């Protein structure tokens, strides 16, 4: 049985108290949201904070405010299960709720939070193993070792960004508000938060606290998310495709596409987005060409489930499916 290492736990009641604790404890401290990713990683000694600053007692970090006209404000400690049920989320951006419903299993959705899902650690077959397994291969570059076993000659880590909500937040143009212990505040677009590096995968300092996720007004846009995984529940995505379109009839006025599970950061496709603008989705050749262009930035490696060449092939298939769903007005979420 894997056991947690010793640690101290704080449960502040306000954002200010949480930031003060983090400031006092320094680099050995970490924020704890739902714990569905961090605590298993601690058991495997992948992450080893000596102090956890629990956020579950901070009421101001929970809940959903706003509507489809004004935009939504999501508290980062809002659980995934709460997102699934929230009427404002389902009315404004149903894809956000339905994507949350695809994450893991009901017990873990009851604990896991939207903020935690957006800040989840990258994953890899050589990293997400027990300490003993990793020691047997002399560890890996991401933790305790020097070699990326996915690409041994590479100077960087290729662990994969495996959040379901991240690609969707990127295409929706969500923004994230971060506070620091020194009182400074900054707002970051979701698409700018993620770096293409398996280790330094977030453009966020450890002491910064995510305090709000803002979704823009709907303004006639449609969004969807499709997920590929082996099992019908529990599994992380080995491919996730998010798309958001502004349509006039079947004519595309604007388009955004993001692909998850195929790199250390979501892959956008400016080429496919530019190609779609001004074209009709009634034309299957348009959809096929856009799907081909969108799949070009996806370069999956042999570090998750399924063969990497098949995952690459499925990228264009899933983009085409997403575009057809949006053409039909089905702002939904699909699972294979």
C-alpha positions in Angstrom: 0.0 0.0 0.0 1.3 3.4 -0.9 1.2 5.9 2.0 1.4 9.6 2.1 4.7 11.1 3.4 4.6 13.3 6.5 3.3 16.8 6.0 1.7 19.7 7.9 -1.8 20.8 6.9 -3.4 24.2 7.2 -7.0 25.0 6.5 -7.4 28.8 6.2 -10.8 30.5 6.0 -9.9 33.4 3.7 -7.8 34.0 0.6 -5.6 36.4 2.6 -4.9 33.9 5.2 -4.0 31.2 2.6 -1.6 33.6 0.9 0.0 34.6 4.2 0.6 31.0 5.1 2.1 30.3 1.7 4.3 33.3 2.1 5.5 32.2 5.5 6.1 28.5 4.6 8.0 29.2 1.3 8.9 26.8 -1.5 8.1 23.6 0.4 4.4 24.5 0.6 1.7 23.8 -2.0 -2.0 24.6 -2.3 -4.4 21.7 -1.9 -7.7 21.9 -3.8 -9.6 18.6 -4.2 -6.4 16.5 -3.9 -7.4 14.0 -6.5 -4.1 14.6 -8.4 -1.8 16.0 -5.8 -2.3 13.3 -3.1 -1.7 10.3 -5.4 1.4 12.0 -6.7 2.6 12.5 -3.1 2.0 8.8 -2.4 4.2 8.0 -5.4 6.8 10.6 -4.3 6.3 12.5 -7.6 5.5 15.7 -5.6 6.9 16.1 -2.1 5.6 19.3 -0.4 6.1 19.3 3.3 3.2 21.7 3.9 -0.3 21.7 2.3 -2.4 24.8 2.4 -6.0 23.4 2.1 -8.5 25.6 0.2 -11.7 23.8 1.0 -12.6 26.1 3.9 -12.5 29.3 1.8 -16.1 30.0 0.8 -15.2 32.9 -1.6 -13.4 30.4 -3.9 -16.6 28.4 -4.5 -19.7 28.9 -6.7 -20.8 30.2 -10.1 -21.9 33.8 -10.8 -23.3 35.4 -14.0 -25.2 34.2 -17.0 -24.9 33.8 -20.8 -25.3 37.5 -21.4 -22.8 38.8 -18.9 -20.4 35.9 -18.8 -19.7 33.5 -16.0 -17.4 33.7 -13.0 -16.3 30.3 -11.7 -14.8 29.9 -8.3 -11.8 27.5 -8.6 -12.9 25.4 -5.7 -16.2 24.6 -7.4 -16.3 20.9 -7.7 -16.6 19.2 -11.1 -19.9 17.6 -9.9 -21.2 21.1 -9.0 -20.3 22.3 -12.5 -22.2 19.4 -14.1 -25.4 20.3 -12.2 -25.1 24.1 -12.2 -28.1 25.6 -14.2 -26.2 28.8 -15.2 -23.2 26.8 -16.6 -25.6 24.4 -18.5 -27.5 27.3 -20.0 -24.5 29.4 -21.0 -21.8 27.0 -21.8 -23.2 23.5 -21.7 -19.9 22.1 -23.1 -18.2 23.1 -19.8 -20.7 21.1 -17.8 -20.6 18.1 -20.1 -16.8 18.1 -20.2 -16.7 18.1 -16.4 -19.0 15.0 -16.6 -16.4 13.1 -18.6 -13.7 13.6 -16.0 -12.8 10.5 -14.0 -15.6 8.9 -11.9 -18.5 10.3 -9.8 -16.6 10.0 -6.4 -13.6 11.9 -7.8 -15.8 14.5 -9.5 -17.3 15.1 -6.0 -13.8 16.0 -4.8 -12.0 17.3 -7.8 -12.3 21.0 -8.6 -12.3 23.1 -11.8 -9.3 25.0 -10.6 -7.4 21.7 -9.9 -8.3 20.4 -13.3 -6.9 23.5 -15.0 -3.7 23.2 -13.0 -3.2 19.5 -13.2 0.2 18.0 -13.5 1.4 16.6 -16.8 1.4 12.9 -17.2 3.6 10.2 -18.8 3.9 6.4 -18.7 7.4 6.7 -17.2 6.4 9.3 -14.6 3.0 8.1 -13.3 4.4 5.0 -11.6 5.3 4.0 -8.1 8.5 5.2 -6.6 10.0 1.6 -6.8 9.1 1.3 -10.5 10.7 4.7 -11.3 13.8 3.9 -9.3 14.2 0.6 -11.2 14.7 2.6 -14.5 16.8 5.2 -12.7 13.9 7.6 -12.6 13.2 10.1 -15.4 13.9 13.8 -16.2 10.6 15.0 -14.7 11.5 13.7 -11.3 14.8 12.6 -9.8 16.4 11.5 -13.1 18.2 13.0 -16.0 16.8 11.2 -19.1 13.4 11.6 -20.8 12.7 7.9 -21.6 10.1 8.9 -24.2 12.9 10.6 -26.2 16.3 9.7 -24.5 18.3 12.2 -26.6 15.9 15.1 -25.9 17.0 17.9 -23.7 13.4 18.4 -22.4 10.6 16.5 -20.8 7.7 15.3 -23.0 5.1 14.6 -20.3 1.6 15.3 -21.7 -1.0 17.9 -20.7 -4.0 15.7 -19.9 -6.8 18.0 -18.6 -10.2 17.8 -20.2 -11.3 21.4 -19.4 -8.0 23.1 -20.5 -8.5 22.8 -24.3 -12.1 24.0 -23.9 -11.2 27.0 -21.7 -8.6 27.9 -24.4 -11.1 28.0 -27.2 -13.7 29.8 -25.1 -11.2 32.6 -24.3 -11.4 32.1 -20.6 -9.2 34.2 -18.3 -7.7 33.2 -15.0 -7.1 35.7 -12.1 -4.1 35.0 -9.9 -3.2 36.6 -6.6 0.3 36.6 -5.0 1.3 36.9 -1.3 2.7 40.4 -1.9 -0.7 41.6 -2.9 -0.1 41.7 -6.7 -2.7 40.4 -9.1 -2.6 39.4 -12.7 -5.1 38.1 -15.2 -3.9 35.5 -17.7 -5.7 34.2 -20.8 -6.1 30.4 -20.5 -4.3 29.8 -23.8 -1.3 31.7 -22.4 -1.0 29.8 -19.1 0.3 26.6 -20.6 3.9 26.1 -21.6 5.1 23.4 -24.0 7.4 21.8 -21.4 6.5 18.6 -19.4 8.2 20.0 -16.3 7.6 23.8 -16.4 4.2 23.3 -17.9 2.5 26.3 -16.2 3.3 30.0 -16.5 2.3 30.4 -12.9 4.5 30.8 -9.8 3.9 28.2 -7.1 2.9 30.9 -4.5 0.3 32.4 -6.8 -3.3 31.4 -6.0 -6.0 31.0 -8.7 -9.0 32.9 -7.4 -11.4 33.1 -10.4 -12.0 31.7 -13.8 -13.9 34.1 -16.1 -15.9 32.8 -19.1 -17.0 35.4 -21.7 -20.6 36.1 -22.8 -21.9 33.5 -25.2 -22.8 36.0 -28.0 -24.1 33.3 -30.3 -21.1 31.1 -30.1 -21.2 27.3 -29.9 -18.6 25.1 -28.3 -18.0 21.4 -28.0 -15.4 18.9 -26.7 -14.7 15.4 -27.8 -12.6 12.9 -25.8 -10.7 9.7 -26.7 -9.8 7.2 -24.0 -9.8 3.4 -23.7 -12.5 3.0 -21.1 -15.9 4.8 -20.8 -14.9 6.4 -17.4 -12.0 7.1 -15.2 -9.3 7.4 -17.9 -7.5 10.6 -18.8 -7.8 11.7 -22.4 -5.2 10.4 -24.8 -6.8 13.0 -27.2 -9.1 15.8 -26.5 -10.5 18.2 -29.2 -12.2 21.4 -28.3 -13.8 23.8 -30.8 -15.8 27.0 -30.6 -17.4 28.7 -33.6 -19.4 31.8 -34.3 -21.8 30.9 -37.1 -24.3 32.7 -39.3 -26.3 29.8 -40.6 -23.6 27.4 -41.7 -21.1 30.2 -42.5 -18.2 30.4 -40.1 -17.5 33.9 -38.8 -14.8 32.9 -36.3 -13.3 29.7 -35.2 -11.0 28.4 -32.4 -9.7 24.9 -32.1 -7.5 23.4 -29.4 -6.2 19.8 -29.1 -5.2 18.2 -25.8 -3.4 15.0 -24.9 -0.9 15.2 -27.8 1.7 17.5 -26.2 2.9 19.2 -23.1 0.5 22.1 -23.8 -2.7 22.3 -25.8 -2.1 22.6 -29.5 -3.9 25.4 -31.3 -4.3 25.6 -35.1 -4.3 29.2 -36.4 -4.0 27.8 -39.9 -7.2 25.8 -39.6 -9.0 28.6 -37.8 -8.1 31.1 -40.6 -9.1 28.6 -43.3 -12.6 28.1 -41.7 -13.4 31.8 -41.5 -15.8 32.8 -44.3 -16.5 29.2 -45.4 -19.6 27.1 -45.1 -19.7 24.0 -43.0 -22.3 22.6 -45.4 -19.3 21.7 -47.6 -17.8 18.4 -46.4 -14.5 19.2 -48.2 -14.2 22.3 -46.0 -14.6 20.2 -42.9 -12.1 17.6 -44.2 -9.5 20.3 -45.0 -9.9 22.1 -41.7 -9.5 18.8 -39.8 -6.4 18.0 -41.8 -4.9 21.5 -41.0 -5.9 21.3 -37.3 -4.2 17.9 -36.9 -0.8 19.1 -38.2 0.4 20.6 -34.9 -0.4 17.4 -33.0 2.7 15.3 -32.5 1.8 12.6 -30.0 4.6 10.5 -28.6 4.7 7.0 -27.1 4.0 8.2 -23.5 0.3 7.5 -23.0 -2.3 4.8 -24.0 -2.7 3.7 -27.6 -0.2 3.8 -30.4 1.0 7.3 -31.2 0.4 7.0 -34.9 -3.2 6.0 -34.4 -3.7 8.9 -32.0 -2.3 11.3 -34.6 -4.8 9.8 -37.2 -7.7 10.2 -34.8 -6.9 13.9 -34.3 -8.3 14.9 -37.7 -11.2 12.4 -37.3 -12.2 14.0 -34.0 -11.8 17.6 -35.3 -14.2 16.7 -38.2 -16.7 15.2 -35.8 -16.5 18.4 -33.6 -17.2 20.6 -36.6 -20.1 18.5 -37.7 -21.6 18.7 -34.2 -21.3 22.4 -34.2 -22.9 22.7 -37.7 -25.8 20.7 -36.4 -26.2 23.0 -33.4 -25.3 20.2 -31.0 -23.2 22.2 -28.5 -22.5 19.0 -26.7 -19.7 16.7 -25.6 -18.9 13.3 -27.1 -17.0 10.3 -25.8 -15.4 7.4 -27.6 
